[in-house]
């Protein structure tokens, strides 16, 4: 019998593609009984959550305890307080465990304990021999009752470990405002540079009337120039009437970058006092300080900008002259042409790209109606 052999005249039939409904079958329509069944299943699971959490809290596995602690917030509200108390007793036991890894994990879980229990737990952790346990507990201070945070921070700022003190310095912002100044002062006297720098950044959260003295304290720290820079950046948060004095203090600093930071603060000084500060900066030996001051001219009183621009146009640094040329547009309109002529003579004329575009053939030949929509 002849066996069929496919060839060019007898091609093999192509495989049929599946129908769309086979590739993307329609989802079954849910009936009311399906919704009721799902709801009962969820309710049954929800009722089991407290029991599952309790089992997880008693687990010897750190990860299980951590997950269970985080799940307390999803338990029925009527059960949450009981579970939190249970967690507190577990943490007390855990913080006494000989295994330091257990104590470290327990320290991280303090935030999930009842608020009334957190202070005692943090105190326990801050007295631990292991520095990592103390570091973790220092970060938990923000979750303690507000009225009890100051005492915990004071305790941590006296710790021998610099990272514990650094963490505590960052917690100062969470204390009552009236108690922050004393803590910041304490931190600004610390031997560690990073602790002092962290405290300098917290000055903005101190009571406004006490910020000036804290900034002065930091600006007088001759050991660390970076700390003085941080304090210079805090000048904008001082009472407006006291900012000029602080900026002047910073503009006399030996470190160029401290002076540079202070030039940025000129815009926050009282308007009537900005010109004197800009003049002071334009006489600085550091070109970057003078460049910054040139850009601050726009914040001076309008009637005093011309003289400042003229001073800057005579500067030895080309960029100072160019920045001052750019500031001509901020001068009184009646004096702009004279300033532009001075800039042209000195070879530092500022060309506005918008004005330059208006001189091109494209814009000259464009009908006014279209031109008004373009620019």
Protein Blocks (a to p, Z undefined) as FASTA:
>chain_A
ZZddddfklccdddddddfklmmccdddddfklmmmmmmmmmmmmmmmmmmmmmmmmpmb
fklmmmmmmmmmmmcfklmmmmmmmmmmmmmmmmmpmblklmmmmmmmmmmmcfklmmmm
mmmmmmpmblklmmmmmmmmmmmcfklmmmmmmmmmmpmblklmmmmmmmmmmpcfklmm
mmmmmmmmpmblklmmmmmmmmmmmcfklmmmmmmmmmmmmkbmklmmmmmmmmmmpcfk
lmmmmmmmmmmpmblklmmmmmmmmmmpcfklmmmmmmmmmmpmblklmmmmmmmmmmpc
fklmmmmmmmmmmpmblklmmmmmmmmmmmcfklmmmmmmmmmmnopaccdfklmmmmpm
klmmpcfklmmmmZZ
